Every structure is written in structure tokens, then in C-alpha cells.
Amino acid sequence: MTSPRTGESRYRPDLEGLRGVAILLVILCHVRIPGAEAGFVGVDVFFVLSGFLITGLLVNERERTGRIGIGPFYARRARRIFPAAVLVLATTLLAARLVLSPLDLRRIADDGMAASLSLANMRFAVDATDYFAPVDASPMLHFWSLAVEEQFYLLWPILLLTVARLGRPRLAMAALATTVFAGSFVLCSALTDTAGAWAYYSLPTRAWQLAVGGLLALGAPLLGRVPHPVAAAVGWLGAALLAASLVAIGPTTAYPGLAALLPTLGAAALIASGGVVGSPGWVALARAPLRWLGRISYSLYLWHWPILVLGPVALGLGVAADEGAGDDLAVRVGLVAIAIVLATATWALVEEPFRRGRLVPRGRGRGVALAGATALILVLGSTAIGVVGDREVAAAAALDADAASTGDEASPTAPDDPAAPPSTGPEDEAPTPSTPGRTADLAPSPTASTQPSTAPPPKPRIDGALPRDLTPSLARSRTDNDPLRADGCGLSLAGSKPPACVYGDKDGTVTVALVGDSHAAHWFPAIEILARQRGWRLVPFIKFSCVFVDMRIWSPRLKREYTECEAWRERVVDRLVALRPDLVIVAVDQELPVVLDRDDDPGLQGAAMARLIQRVPGKVAIIVDTPRSDHDVPACLATHRTAIERCTTTRSAAFGWRHRLREAEAARLTGATLVDLSAATCPTDPCPPVIGSMLVYRDHHHLTATFVRSLVDELGAALPVVRDGPGS
């Protein structure tokens, strides 16, 4: 390791201990220890350390030999990184095959391929902007940071070698690192506010943290002149900054952005102190416990996340680490203990032997060949897992025997909206469809009656085996949804301008607007049937994850305030004022991550919803949110086809204490009609995942289109009567 005080390569026990601190912070965060929610800053510490160590090695080689050996460098990195990574990835793929639903294997296989090619960060950056992509549940999610470092390892030596040919090599390299720092930091700050997922996951927006470490390595001769007492004080300042980051960075902090300066500068100061007597490095970091953690930190980082994700599933406790699984702290701690045991064994039996050339002899060609071979093996393995999953899903579809459930579901009319204000600039949203879409029938269409059916209700199924005529089949469950997204009529996380779309009877004299998030969209199949039955002109205003309340809300996926939602709501109100609908139907998700803690109150949220409703014309109906399952229902049922009871949820858990409170308060303040179909969506305790032969959920909180269509009579009877004429 390079000493920042002498510029020479020497063993730095304090840096090994700093690695231990970094992995400890990450583990505490992922185990969800109270007070350690910001422990993800441990990754920032790793970035600074990597920049420091790699730059130091390259600079010292350049000054010692007059050159930088790119090939040998890549070979050393391959021996250091790939053996343990391929072991964990291969084990994760096999474990996923054993414990996850076949429905999830294709996604896991794609994650594995991205991780094996060092592209995991780009895959998860794309998925993070897709509301329906289950990013947090991936057992390969943590490979994003490894991908950032691997991309850095690929590019950084070439850049350093290029500028080293200029006049004074160390000065030229420092200028390069400074330029990378400045450009990357500006980009990171800008994208944190506009494209948070890319700011979090991409190399261009994280390179400034690696460059900080590089600058430390390049400035080692200057740091070596700093008096020891001053260096020790700098170290303690760094420790204070790192500790402050755990307090100052909260769940609603825009990250990385400016907030990432705290852990980055804290790590830099700890490194710069050089572990001198009296510094944190000498007092704590160089001690055996933290050094031991640092020694196994790479293997522990690799193992801990897939074990936390897949372990609870294997134990029958839930669906994912961040979706309620393993809520028992003791379980999560036990899983981490297993990860520590595996990490220790991997370090001793895989990491060290490969790194020291005991299993693969040293040599440029051998190291590069190892990297290529392991990547190829993982890609082939991932492909095989995906193929297995696809075949099992296809077999399940054949067993479900639902191919006959097709019909004549209607399509939207041409997506024009005469009431929409003219465009004043380029479209910044999802495109408005140029041709009518089709809504595929997955179940026979309900009768044209607008009154509740007199037929006996279908029987809820809370135990036993799945019906052979399950509709939709498990294989088709994920796509049994509304057509709005496919038609370009529902915005995902990006964009704030509502597309102009019309369904039902575009020449109808009664206009009905559907407003809300994906929980409004999942009611669309039934509302569209009512529109055709009653001659309504149906205009949807849907933005996923955007609750229709006059409040500042947070986007966990974008990792910042959801400003697109706030802008969309204002535009929707303006559109509704121009449209003057006879009826506005509002439905939103009960879950609402707010920016201000005081807003985490259903009563205040109901008042905030009322403020928006009071600004729109016409009658208003508010649909009470549907119950949430403890399980990803299709995945659970695919695993427990003969034991439906394994996939039920108690009523108390499904509805929660917030149930109906927000909607009831908004209805009270505005006089809106409250539509509560809870008795239909959860008619028993526990709530059934299957009613009759219909699958109720397509995940753990969205209803299938098939089930929603079966409720058209109940929904139609609960909505207020509207006749010709605006606002009647």
C-alpha cells in the first residue's frame, strides 16, 4: 500500500481497518440496524480507497520502472476480483434456481449476465427508472459498485499512461485527476436532481470519489511534510465527517450529490492522516478486529447481499430483503453470520491462493484469460438459468390450461383530446399512441348490466391446490394488466406532461376522468368496460408512483424528491379545469413516502388530497386503496402450487392501520363519493390470493386485470350517477 506521507509502497494496517469500517457500515445498513440507515456510505469509502490504492500502485510503478504495464495490471486485477466473484455469482444463480419462483429466473439470469460483464451498474440504473422493475429484490444488486470499480480499473491506467508522457508525469497525472474530479462532481450534482438513478449507479458520476483517492496518492510527497500532530488532527476530522454522514444523510436526502462530500472527504482525511500516532488509524483502525473485517471485506461484500435476499425466501419468511422479508432482526443477524463464515472461507481458499498465484500461475496472459473465461462461464450459466426458468414457466402455463380465455375486449379510441391545451414545445414524456391500442381479453366480458349480478359470488380460495383453469395463468400473470402503459397513456417515473388519450366513446356526451398512480391504472379495465356500456368518453391521467395529494413526496427509486410528480399534478388539474369532466375518479396507493416527516399522517394527506379535488370541476369518486399481500403472489403460488395457504395474508396485515383514513378524510372535506370494494378484494380472513378461478394479484399490491373486470358490476353500482352535461 502507498503511504501518503512518503509516497512509498508499504503495508498500511490502518487502511485494512478502514476497509473493515466500510464493510461494517454496509452490513449494518443492509441488516437494517436502527441508526445505520445511511450505512450505504461505506461504498463511498471503498471508492476513495480504490482510487488511492490503484493510483498509488500505478504511479509507483511508473516512477520505479519508467513505464506502466497495462497487461500485468489487468492480470493482477483479474486474479484479485474474478475468482471470488465467479464463485458467489455461480452459487447465487444456483440458489436462485432452487428457492425462487420460475417467474423470477429470467430476471435473475439477466442480472447475472450484467454482473459477469461488469455492467450491473448500467442495468440497475435503467431498472431504477422503471416503476415495475423489482431492483431491490435482485440478489445481484450489490454488483453495481463492483462494476463501477471494474470500469475504473479498465480506463484509469490507460489515461494515466497517456498523460504520463507529458513533461512532469506526476504533475500531469494530478492535473488529470483534478479534471476528472471537477467534471464528475459537477455531473453528479446535476444528475442527482434530474436523473438520480444514473447519478447513483454510473461511473461518470462516481469517478470524482475515485479521483479523490487518486489525488491523495499523487500528493503523497506533499502530505509527507505535514507534522504528525496536524496529520492526527486531520484524521480525527475525517472520522467526524464520516460519523456525521450517518446522522445528516437520511432517507429523503438527495444522494449522491453534495451529501456524498461528507463520507468522501471523511475517508480521504482518514487516509491522508497516514495512521500516525494519535490518529484514528493508530488508535482504532490498525487494531485486529477491524483489520480482520477489512481482510475479508471483499468476500463479505460479495456474500452478504444474496444471502440476505435469498435466505428469507428459503426460510419461507418473505419475498425479498427490502420488501418485508426477514423482519425478525435475529434472522437477519443470523444470515449475516453465515455470510461471515462463507467470506472467511472464500478469502482463505479462493481470494488469497488466486491473488498470490498459487492456483493460477502469475502472468499477463493467464490473468486476462482467467477474466475472459470466468465471464464466459457466468454468461453461459446465466443463460442456462434463464432457459430453465422459461421452460418451467411454459410448463406451468400448459398445466394451467387457460388458453381458451380470450374474447372481444374493446380498444381505446384514437388518442386525441380536444380539451387538451396546445403543445408549446417538444414532448418530454411518453409518446401519445398514433393508433388505437388493443386490450387483450383474459376472461369473458362481464354482462352489460350496470346492476350487481344475482349469481352467487365466486368462492375465495385460502388453502389447497390451485385450480387448473387459473385465470390468468401464472405464466401470464405479470402481463395481465391495464393497457395504459403499452398505449403510451401512463407515465412512468420520468416526465410530467400528461399524454392526451381517450378511451370508451370518444364522441360521448359524458366525460369521465381517471386520475392517479398505478393503483388507479389497475382499476382501468373495469372502468373502461363501464365507459363502453354507458357511452362515456374516458380520459386517463395516470403517472406511476405519483400519489394525487398536494404534498412534497419522495421517490425511493430516483433517490430524491419526486418533482416530476408535483409538476404532473399541477398540469393534470389544469387539464381537468379545461376538460370539465362530469366525473373524476381518483385512486392512489396507500403507501406515500413524504419529504417532510410531519406529512406522514393520513389525516394531513387526506386534507392535501382534498385541496386538489376542490380545484377540479364535476363529481368526484375516491376509490379506497386495495389490500397489500405479504407475498409476491404469482411467485409464491408458482412455488406452492398445492398449498395456497402459504400465499395468504391476514386482513390486519393486508389493510394496515392507514386503511381508508386518507380517502375518507378527503371525501369528508370535499363531499366526494367514497368507493370501498374491500369486501370484494378481501372477502375472508386471511385475504385469498385466488377467488373462484381468478388470480387476484399480479405482484404483491397490483390487482390482475382479469380480477378487476370481474368487479365491474360492484364498481359501477358504487360510482355516482352522471348524466349528460358538464358537472351534472
Secondary structure, DSSP 8 states (H G I E B T S, - for coil): -B-TTT--B---HHHHHHHHHHHHHHHHHHTT-TT-TTGGGHHHHHHHHHHHHHHHHHHHHHHHHSS--HHHHHHHHHHHHHHHHHHHHHHHHHHHHHHS-HHHHHHHHHHHHHHHTT-HHHHHHHHHT-TT--GGG-TTTTHHHHHHHHHHHHHHHHHHHHHTTSSSHHHHHHHHHHHHHHHHHHHHHHHHHH-HHHHHH-HHHHHHHHHHHHHHHHTHHHHTTS-HHHHHHHHHHHHHHHHHHHHH--TTS-TTTGGGHHHHHHHHHHHHTTT-TTSHIIIIITSHHHHHHHHTHHHHHHHHHHHHHHHHHHTTS-S-TTTTTT--HHHHHHHHHHHHHHHHHHIIIIIHHHHTTSSS---HHHHHHHHHHHHHHHHHHHHHHHHHHHHHHHHHHHHHT-TT-------------TTS----S---SS---SS------SS----S-SS---S----EE-SS---TT-BS-GGGGGG-S-STTTTT-EE-SS--S-----EE-TT-SEEEEEEESHHHHTTHHHHHHHHHHHTEEEEEEEETT---SSS-BEETTTTEE-HHHHHHHHHHHHHHHHH--SEEEEE--S---BSSGGG--HHHHHHHHHHHHTTS-SEEEEE------SS-HHHHHHH-TT-GGGG-B-HHHHH-TTTTHHHHHHHHHH--EEE--HHHH--SSSB-SEETTEE-BSSSS-B-HHHHHHTHHHHHHHS----SSTT-
